Amino acid sequence: MKTKNKPHYLLMAGIVAVFAAFAVSCNKDDDPSLADLREDKLQYLEDSLRISDSLRLIGNAGVVNYAITVVDGATSSIFQNGSRTEDVQSALDGAIVTISQYGKTFTDTTDASGMVVFNGFFRSAVNITIKKTDYTTVSYISGVNISDSTRTGTISFVGNLIPVFPLTGNNTATISGRATIQTNLTNKTRENAPDGTKVSASINATVGSQFANRFLTKNVTDRTFKSTCGCQFVYVGNILQATYSTGIIGTVTNGSYSLTVPAAIDGLPLNLQYGEIAADQTLFETTAANGQRTVVQRAIFNDNSNTSTTPLAGLPTSSTVSVSFENGTGATALAVVSENAGTLSRINLIDDGSGYIAATPPLVEITGGGGSGATATATVGANGRVTGITLTNPGTGYTSIPTVSIISGSGATATAGLQDNGTVISIGITNSGTGYSAAAPPAVTIQAPVSGTTALGTANVDANGRVTSVSITNPGSGYTFNPTVTIAAPGGVGNVTATASGFYSGRSLSFVTVTPGSNYTYAPRVIITPGVAGQRPNGTPATAVATFDPVTRQVTGIQITNAGSGYLGVPNVTLDAGSGASADAFLTGGSVTNIDIVTQGTRYAYPPLVVIGSTTSGGGQGATGTAILQDGKIIGVNITNGGTGYTGTPDVLFVDGDNANAYATVTNGAITGITVTDGGRNFTGAPRVVISSGDGGGATATATVANGQITGVTVTSGGSGYLEGNTPGAAERFSATKGTSIDVKSGMTYVNDVYFGTGAIRNPN
């Protein structure tokens, strides 16, 4: 290697500079006096002697031949088991090394041994920069304070071993993960961090850092490295300051990021940095002035976020739950007024009875009264009761009130028989166990019946190694008891064996015989109840339908539609065509005889109030009626009073309740109460309570009405998953799987999920 400079060159340059300065100074005055010339000459001579003496002292202090060895830090074992090692294997040739001191700069390239030597530098600090394509760039300051006399004029041999790290290839490492954030506290979901969010990695090479202690030589008494140039020893330069440039920045896309980072065979300490995010954050807030509301505020998210200002206290009682009261709408009707005496004006329902079938209402017969031709139809509600009688023809010639009969049939009976076909219908997990494999689920053994076929099942294992359920692949037959279910042990130390319980179905319906009865106008309802012996809790109810002959008006048979299961004895079978309904007829003369439905409307939960003649009275008064519902629609109006004196047609309005308000209280995800703040008006029945939410579900409730107002709401099922307020319920700080530092080894992959937390509100007002 060539000598780059000699110390005596500096001495000569200094003297030349002094005399050059003197020559220039002599021309500073076109006409100096003799005294001025003599004084100037003495000053310049004094300065020249001082500079000459300083350069001589520096030269006598000795010069330094500085050797730098550049190695591949990813594959060189520089640090191992707490101390440096001499086993440096991966020298790098072709690295460009630039050194500077006291204004002089030289550049050279490392040879095959990874070394470059610069000769003739002073015993002081030097600045070095090392660059190589696809490797980290390092700039550092190395100082040597050799303890020998500063006036010996000796040559000292100083060296440093400097690692650089590849930015590409197999000897790098990968850091990747998910990046999430909480910008919407009104739901349970963490969102993806915004696209473009930065995640970067850098080497902290400051003195005293973990990296510097591992990779940068600094001890001036360290004479570990033997000289190869025949010199006495090679001194180790003391690295005073170093900076590594990596340029590694990852960008979040669709909630994920990935970094290719430099690494070392024994571990490279890296610092991780995370970009700052500014975003709008939606959350619930409760204030005395505004009550419960959703607000949007600006928040800052970073790894130093102060979350104390996030307003998560004082949560609203209703959060995302909305409570409303609903009845059907849209029904319209027209009144019909009779001008003829001797016709029927209306039929009033006296007793609504029970057990009728809405799809096949009972027959209405009108007999006697001296007239003829009057007809009517009955309407049956979902509760099996007659809700009204609609006059379809008022008839003529009636001189007295006719008799109204509601006929549905009676007298038919039935008996049932059973068949033994006990099967295993379900298996419940009592302990999910641990350590199972979804790819190779454990064997499941089901106890055999006394007589019949043994049931078979397979275990279902989740990603956490727990048995979540057992699927029945063959239900078996002949079971009269709950079989024992055994799940094979998972193997391995510390794992827990899963356990389960089996349930059998019991017996099912085999046949039903029937006696025909009489006067049936439609097929009666078939009701099957377990009887005295009962039915297993997990059994299935049997169902059947009856057939009848409209000519003979008798029940002709029963068809089993579902044999059911779990019966412990013969069930009871009854035939119910409904009974108990009765009505009275009224004659007309200038009264409202009928109301024709123009529009049936939809989703009526209860019959609305019928108002006759609110805007157009038709000259009469006193007409009243009740609405008849079927499948949520108004299909007719039962005239309860035809009124008198009508000379024209009055209007008919259906008036429903309105203006009621309420809010829900949520505890542990379930609705525990609903408070009515305004009972509203004009409610003739209990409306549907509609509970809606962007999150939870399953809650149901019923309303109580008195004097046209909603007086209370009873929660029948609290449901689950409803938000009580902001989620999370307390501020959460920034967190990352690997934090802000990671020790990276060559060829490895590291997962570092980043959660930017709930951030810090910057404009709370």
Residue, then its C-alpha position, 0 to 999 in steps of 0.5 A: m500500500k502506498t504512502k499518502n503523505k509525510p509530516h515534513y511536507l507540512l513543515m515546509a508548506g508552513i514555512v513557505a506560507v509564512f514567507a508568502a504572507f510576508a511578501v504580500s504584507c510588504n506591499k500593503d503600503d505604497d510609501p511606508s516609513l523606515a520605522d514601519l518597515r522595521e516593525d513589520k519585519l520583526q513581527y513577521l519573523e516572530d510569527s514565522l518562528r512560532i509556526s515553525d516551532s509548532l509544526r516541529l512539535i507535531g512532527n516530533a510527536g510521531v505520525v500514525n499509519y492508520a489501517i482500516t479493515v472492512v468486514d461483512g457484519a452479517t456473517s462475521s462473528i465480531f461479538q459472541n458470548g459477551s466479548r469480541t472474537e478474533d474469528v473475523q471471516s468475511a472481509l469486504d473488498g471494493a469498499i470505498v474508504t475516505i479519511s480526512q484530518y486537518g483539511k486533507t482528504f484521501t480515498d482508497t478502496t479495500d483490497a481482497s483482505g478487506m483492508v486499506v492503510f493510510n500513512g503519515f497522519f498525526r496522532s489525533a482524531v481522524n474522520i472516516t466514511i465507508k461506502k459499498t453498494d447495497y451495504t450500510t454507509v458508516s461515518y465515524i471519528s476514531g482517535v488514538n491517544i498512545s501513552d508513549s512520549t509525545r516527542t519521540g518522533t516515532i511511527s505508530f500503527v493504529g487500526n480499526l475493524i469496521p463492520v458494514f451490513p448488507l441491505t439485500g440478500n439472504n443475510t438480511a432479516t425481515i420484520s413485518g406485521r399488522a398495524t392497527i388503530q382505534t379511530n372509531l370507539t363506537n364499535k368493537t373493531r380495531e381499524n387498519a392503520p392508514d395506508g402510507t403510515k411509515v415504520s422504519a429501522s435504524i442502527n443506534a451507534t452512539v457511544g455506550s449503545q448496545f450496538a457500539n459495545r458489540f461492534l465498535t472497538k474503543n479501548v486504547t489498550d486493546r492489542t488483540f489484533k496482531s500486526t502483519c507489517g512487522c511493526q511492534f503492535v497495532y493500536v486500536g483506534n478509539i471510536l468516538q462517534a459513529t453513524y450508520s445510514t440504512g435508508i430502511i422505511g416500510t409503508v403500511t398498506n391494507g393494515s400490513y407492512s414489511l421491512t428488509v433490515p440488516a442483520a448479524i450472525d450474533g444479533l444486530p441491535l436495531n431501533l424501530q421508529y413509527g410514523e405519527i398519525a393524525a386522524d378524526q376519531t369518533l366516540f360517545e360523549t355525555t355532557a350536562a348540556n348535550g346529554q348523550r351524543t356522538v362526537v368527532q374530534r381530532a386525535i394524534f397517534n404515535d409511540n409517545s401519545n398521551t392518552s389521558t385527554t381521551p374522554l372515555a369516562g362518563l359513558p352514555t347509558s344507551s350508546t349504540v342502542s336505539v329504542s322505538f315503538e312500532n305499529g302498522t301504517g297505511a290502512t284506509a276505509l270507507a263507511v257504508v250507510s243503509e237507508n233501508a229498514g229491515t236490514l242488518s246494520r252490524i253484528n257485535l261480537i259478544d265473546d271471542g272464544s278460543g282455539y280457532i284457526a286464523a287461516t280457516p275461521p269458523l262459519v257464521e250462520i244467521t237464522g230467524g228474524g223474519g228476513s233472509g239473505a244476511t251473511a257474515t264472515a268471522t276473522v280469527g287473530a293469531n291468538g286463536r280468538v275471533t277478532g270480529i264479524t264482518l257483515t257481507n250482506p245485510g239481507t232484507g225483510y227482517t222484522s226482529i233480530p235474527t240469531v247469529s251462530i258461530i260454528s266450527g265443529s266438535g266431537a272428534t277424538a284421537t289416540a297415538g302410538l309410539q315407536d322405539n328408535g332412540t338415537v344420539i341427537s347431540i353431544g355437549i362439550t364439558n371441557s374443551g381440553t388443550g393441546y389437540s391438533a385440528a389436522a389430526p383430531p382425537a378419536v371419539t368413542i360413544q357408549a353402545p346401546v343395550s340393543g341397537t346400533t352404536a352412534l359415531g362422532t368426530a371431534n372438531v378442534d379450533a386453532n387454539g388446540r381446543v375441542t369445540s364440538v363433536s359432530i355426530t356422523n351416525p346417530g345410532s339406534g336403540y338408545t334408552f339412556n344418555p351414552t358416555v362419550t370419551i375423547a382421546a387424550p391429546g398427548g404431550v406434557g401439561n395438556v388437558t383431555a377434553t370431556a363431553s356428554g351425550f344425549y339420546s332422543g327417546r321415542s317418536l310418534s308412530f301413528v294416530t287414530v281418529t273418531p270423526g265427530s260432526n259439524y266441522t266447517y274446516a279441519p281442526r287443529v291437532i294438538i299433541t302434548p307429552g302426556v303423563a309420562g312426559q318428554r325428554p328436555n331435548g326431545t322434539p315435539a311431534t306435529a300432525v294435521a287433520t283432514f275433513d270431509p266438507v260434505t259429511r262435515q266430519v274429521t276423516g283422518i290425521q297425517i303425521t307431519n313430524a314424528g318428534s322424539g324424546y317421548l317417555g310415554v304415549p302422548n295426548v292428541t286433541l282436536d281443537a276447532g275452537s269454541g266459545a265465540s258468540a255474537d248479536a245482530f242489530l237492525t239498521g235504519g240510517s246507521v253505518t252498516n259496514i266499513d269497506i277496507v280500501t287499503q289494508g296497511t302493513r305490520y299492525a301489532y294491534p288494532p288501531l283506534v277506529v274513528i268514524g266521522s272525525t272530519t265528515s260526519g254525514g249528519g249522524q252520530g254515535a257510530t263506533g267500530t273496532a279494527i280486525l287484524q290478520d297477518g298485520k293487516i286490517i282486513g275489516v272493521n267490526i261495527t260495534n254501534g251503527g249510530t243514527g241519523y246518517t244521511g251521508t257517508p262519514d269518513v273513517l280513520f285509523v288512529d295509531g299511537d305516537n310520540a313515545n320515546a325511550y332509551a336502553t341501559v346496557t350492562n356487560g353487553a346485555i340490555t338490562g332495562i328500558t326507560v320510557t321518557d315520553g309515554g306518547r298518546n292514542f295507543t290502543g294496544a301494546p306496540r312492538v318494541v324495536i331495539s336496533s344497534g350497529d353491534g349486539g343483537g338478540a334483545t327483545a322487550t314488551a310494552t305496557v299501555a294504559n289510558g293510551q300511553i306507554t307506561g313501561v317496557t319490560v326486557t324479555s331478553g337482554g341479548s348480547g354484544y351491545l356496547e355500553g359506550n366507548t370501546p375500549g372503555a379506557a384509553e389505550r397507549f401505543s404498543a408493539t410486539k417488539g417495542t422500539s428495539i429488536d436484536v436481529k439475526s441474519g436470515m430470520t423473520y420477525v413479527n412485530d404487530v403495531y397498535f397505535g392505541t386510542g391516541a390523544i385528543r388535540n382539540p377537545n373543544 
